[in-house]
């Protein structure tokens, strides 16, 4: 049973790390293009949802 929880936590930590990286990249895109134009920001926001 202890081995199951260890493997489960390893898997969950990798998923959390992947989500944090994806969120960071999307946030950086929004910040960079937010100063550029509203059209660019809406395009990036739409693509980030895919």
N, CA, C and O atoms as a DFTB+ gen file, in Angstrom:
200 C
 N C O
     1  1       0.823      -1.199       0.000
     2  2       0.000       0.000       0.000
     3  2       0.865       1.261       0.000
     4  3       0.539       2.245      -0.664
     5  1       1.965       1.225       0.746
     6  2       2.861       2.379       0.808
     7  2       3.491       2.658      -0.554
     8  3       3.697       3.814      -0.924
     9  1       3.792       1.609      -1.286
    10  2       4.375       1.750      -2.618
    11  2       3.392       2.423      -3.581
    12  3       3.788       3.224      -4.427
    13  1       2.115       2.090      -3.440
    14  2       1.084       2.704      -4.283
    15  2       1.047       4.214      -4.080
    16  3       1.027       4.973      -5.049
    17  1       1.037       4.651      -2.816
    18  2       0.978       6.084      -2.531
    19  2       2.230       6.808      -3.005
    20  3       2.149       7.948      -3.462
    21  1       3.376       6.165      -2.902
    22  2       4.614       6.778      -3.383
    23  2       4.541       6.997      -4.896
    24  3       4.881       8.074      -5.387
    25  1       4.102       5.981      -5.629
    26  2       3.966       6.103      -7.080
    27  2       2.888       7.116      -7.454
    28  3       3.043       7.864      -8.419
    29  1       1.820       7.138      -6.708
    30  2       0.736       8.080      -6.959
    31  2       1.212       9.521      -6.782
    32  3       0.895      10.381      -7.603
    33  1       1.961       9.787      -5.730
    34  2       2.471      11.133      -5.484
    35  2       3.495      11.556      -6.528
    36  3       3.548      12.728      -6.901
    37  1       4.307      10.619      -7.001
    38  2       5.251      10.939      -8.072
    39  2       4.497      11.359      -9.329
    40  3       4.846      12.351      -9.968
    41  1       3.473      10.606      -9.674
    42  2       2.680      10.912     -10.859
    43  2       1.961      12.251     -10.711
    44  3       1.940      13.055     -11.643
    45  1       1.384      12.483      -9.563
    46  2       0.676      13.748      -9.328
    47  2       1.628      14.936      -9.357
    48  3       1.276      15.999      -9.868
    49  1       2.824      14.768      -8.818
    50  2       3.772      15.887      -8.817
    51  2       4.196      16.250     -10.233
    52  3       4.400      17.427     -10.531
    53  1       4.331      15.267     -11.107
    54  2       4.670      15.552     -12.500
    55  2       3.527      16.291     -13.201
    56  3       3.774      17.194     -14.001
    57  1       2.296      15.918     -12.911
    58  2       1.144      16.599     -13.502
    59  2       1.032      18.033     -13.012
    60  3       0.716      18.934     -13.788
    61  1       1.288      18.247     -11.741
    62  2       1.246      19.599     -11.185
    63  2       2.341      20.453     -11.813
    64  3       2.099      21.608     -12.164
    65  1       3.533      19.901     -11.957
    66  2       4.637      20.628     -12.570
    67  2       4.311      21.012     -14.016
    68  3       4.602      22.128     -14.447
    69  1       3.711      20.088     -14.755
    70  2       3.330      20.375     -16.139
    71  2       2.303      21.509     -16.189
    72  3       2.408      22.398     -17.035
    73  1       1.333      21.488     -15.311
    74  2       0.320      22.549     -15.285
    75  2       0.920      23.896     -14.902
    76  3       0.514      24.925     -15.442
    77  1       1.872      23.907     -13.984
    78  2       2.513      25.158     -13.584
    79  2       3.303      25.749     -14.749
    80  3       3.259      26.958     -14.977
    81  1       4.023      24.905     -15.484
    82  2       4.789      25.384     -16.636
    83  2       3.850      25.932     -17.706
    84  3       4.102      27.002     -18.261
    85  1       2.780      25.217     -17.996
    86  2       1.820      25.671     -19.002
    87  2       1.185      26.991     -18.589
    88  3       1.051      27.896     -19.413
    89  1       0.795      27.112     -17.338
    90  2       0.204      28.351     -16.841
    91  2       1.195      29.507     -16.942
    92  3       0.816      30.619     -17.309
    93  1       2.447      29.254     -16.621
    94  2       3.467      30.306     -16.685
    95  2       3.685      30.800     -18.107
    96  3       3.806      32.003     -18.338
    97  1       3.736      29.879     -19.056
    98  2       3.924      30.269     -20.462
    99  2       2.719      31.059     -20.957
   100  3       2.879      32.077     -21.630
   101  1       1.525      30.602     -20.631
   102  2       0.318      31.322     -21.048
   103  2       0.267      32.718     -20.425
   104  3      -0.127      33.677     -21.088
   105  1       0.658      32.833     -19.175
   106  2       0.667      34.128     -18.514
   107  2       1.688      35.064     -19.161
   108  3       1.408      36.244     -19.370
   109  1       2.860      34.542     -19.476
   110  2       3.884      35.354     -20.142
   111  2       3.396      35.829     -21.511
   112  3       3.619      36.981     -21.881
   113  1       2.736      34.955     -22.259
   114  2       2.176      35.344     -23.559
   115  2       1.161      36.466     -23.404
   116  3       1.174      37.435     -24.164
   117  1       0.287      36.334     -22.424
   118  2      -0.738      37.358     -22.204
   119  2      -0.122      38.693     -21.792
   120  3      -0.580      39.749     -22.228
   121  1       0.893      38.652     -20.970
   122  2       1.528      39.896     -20.529
   123  2       2.249      40.567     -21.694
   124  3       2.128      41.777     -21.885
   125  1       3.002      39.783     -22.478
   126  2       3.757      40.363     -23.594
   127  2       2.841      40.950     -24.655
   128  3       3.087      42.054     -25.142
   129  1       1.794      40.231     -25.017
   130  2       0.931      40.699     -26.096
   131  2      -0.168      41.633     -25.618
   132  3      -0.824      42.280     -26.435
   133  1      -0.380      41.715     -24.319
   134  2      -1.372      42.642     -23.794
   135  2      -0.992      44.090     -24.063
   136  3      -1.859      44.943     -24.249
   137  1       0.300      44.360     -24.082
   138  2       0.765      45.716     -24.362
   139  2       0.811      46.002     -25.857
   140  3       0.934      47.157     -26.266
   141  1       0.714      44.964     -26.669
   142  2       0.832      45.131     -28.118
   143  2      -0.475      45.601     -28.740
   144  3      -0.554      46.708     -29.274
   145  1      -1.505      44.751     -28.667
   146  2      -2.818      45.149     -29.192
   147  2      -3.891      44.221     -28.633
   148  3      -3.621      43.105     -28.188
   149  1      -5.106      44.726     -28.674
   150  2      -6.235      43.940     -28.166
   151  2      -6.506      42.726     -29.043
   152  3      -6.886      41.669     -28.540
   153  1      -6.312      42.870     -30.347
   154  2      -6.532      41.761     -31.280
   155  2      -5.528      40.639     -31.036
   156  3      -5.899      39.466     -31.035
   157  1      -4.265      40.991     -30.829
   158  2      -3.241      39.982     -30.559
   159  2      -3.529      39.270     -29.243
   160  3      -3.364      38.054     -29.143
   161  1      -3.952      40.014     -28.251
   162  2      -4.267      39.421     -26.948
   163  2      -5.437      38.457     -27.053
   164  3      -5.398      37.380     -26.459
   165  1      -6.476      38.819     -27.795
   166  2      -7.620      37.918     -27.937
   167  2      -7.230      36.665     -28.713
   168  3      -7.716      35.575     -28.411
   169  1      -6.356      36.807     -29.712
   170  2      -5.894      35.639     -30.467
   171  2      -5.096      34.680     -29.603
   172  3      -5.290      33.466     -29.668
   173  1      -4.192      35.229     -28.789
   174  2      -3.364      34.381     -27.928
   175  2      -4.229      33.710     -26.853
   176  3      -4.009      32.546     -26.518
   177  1      -5.195      34.430     -26.323
   178  2      -6.071      33.856     -25.314
   179  2      -6.880      32.701     -25.889
   180  3      -7.075      31.684     -25.224
   181  1      -7.342      32.853     -27.101
   182  2      -8.104      31.785     -27.746
   183  2      -7.230      30.567     -27.999
   184  3      -7.663      29.439     -27.765
   185  1      -6.009      30.777     -28.473
   186  2      -5.112      29.651     -28.752
   187  2      -4.677      28.964     -27.471
   188  3      -4.518      27.743     -27.458
   189  1      -4.480      29.716     -26.387
   190  2      -4.060      29.121     -25.126
   191  2      -5.119      28.192     -24.540
   192  3      -4.790      27.294     -23.764
   193  1      -6.369      28.394     -24.896
   194  2      -7.438      27.538     -24.373
   195  2      -7.486      26.191     -25.067
   196  3      -8.101      25.253     -24.559
   197  1      -6.846      26.083     -26.223
   198  2      -6.899      24.828     -26.994
   199  2      -5.984      23.801     -26.455
   200  3      -5.913      22.695     -26.990
